Amino acid sequence: MKKDKLTMNIPSSEITPKQTYIHRRDFIKSTGLLAGSMLLSACGITPKSATEVVLPTSDPSIKQRTDELGNPVNALEDITGYNNYYEFSTDKESVAKLSGSLITSPWEIEVFGLVNKPGKISVTDLEKKYQPEERIYRLRCVEAWSMVIPWLGFSLSKLLQDVEPTSDAKYVRFETLFDPDVLPGQQDRLYPWPYQEGLRMDEAMHPLTILATGLYGGELPAQNGGGVRLVVPWKYGFKSIKSIVKIELVDYEPSTMWSSIASNEYGFYANVNPTVDHPRWSQGSERLIGELDRRPTLMFNGYEEQVAPLYKGMDLSKFY
Ligand code: MTE
């Protein structure tokens, strides 16, 4: 059964406390009867009805959480109300209300290409198999704003390992749903739809790289990239492709949406780097949504210790 999009778009202030819970798995552990139905639906036996869909909530205990640098998570209203999703609109504040046309459950992705075990898998089965957990990451947009988002996700490496990439697989290519009736921005021929992204194999296998299927303790809203999206926290937000339907393992560097539109402005790597400016603006500072003052941008968005070794010996002003 499909998600009731109207329910998904109810302002968080109107969501009843009954639907409030902290973490999907804590919730499953702490409730008996409903936990039974959640588990059944996780096994794909019982489709979720609209009332069973677990919404992101503005639970005060989630609001109090911080990332590992001590930054508090952004308000749910910011995360779900200020979005880049060009398939709906270029106006960030319109995306949420326009995204009602996208049904995010059930959702299926196909994993294929240079792998021994290609196949299709539903998001329900991904969640059952890989048990999404909370990952509080900073998302730094190339437009120099940022947010702190409590995703529910799992390392992409788990899925990739299971499909057994062949030794020829060097890159991973991701593709968003192509359906101009549902994603009206795709009727605009100026853009090379569908949105595509790519990662080098070692970037894709890095434990920080996740597939997210939820946020703020609930399902991933359409405007944030439901049914499933990529999140690569040390790269500019445009690498974190939404509403993925295809993951292909390839032996070439894939063409990507923004670098194919303006390769002098947006590179394949797109690592957050305060020392390499965008040709039209500085990348040295950013505005964390919800704060008044700008703050300095951190190398690799603050994940330098974990990811710098991936780029050892590379000239990052050339491979931007
Ligand atoms: N994925 C698709 N398919 N279409 C888009 O327009 N925008 C990207 C990225 N993924 C985009 C996308 C950009 S520029 C950013 S900053 C992030 O999504 C924004 O994610 P958010 O709206 O969840 O904050």
Residues whose N, C-alpha, C, O or C-beta is under 5 A from the ligand:
A	BS01	MTE	I79 Y82 N83 N84 Y85 Y86 E87 C141 T176 Y195 Q223 N224 G237 F238 S240 I241 K242
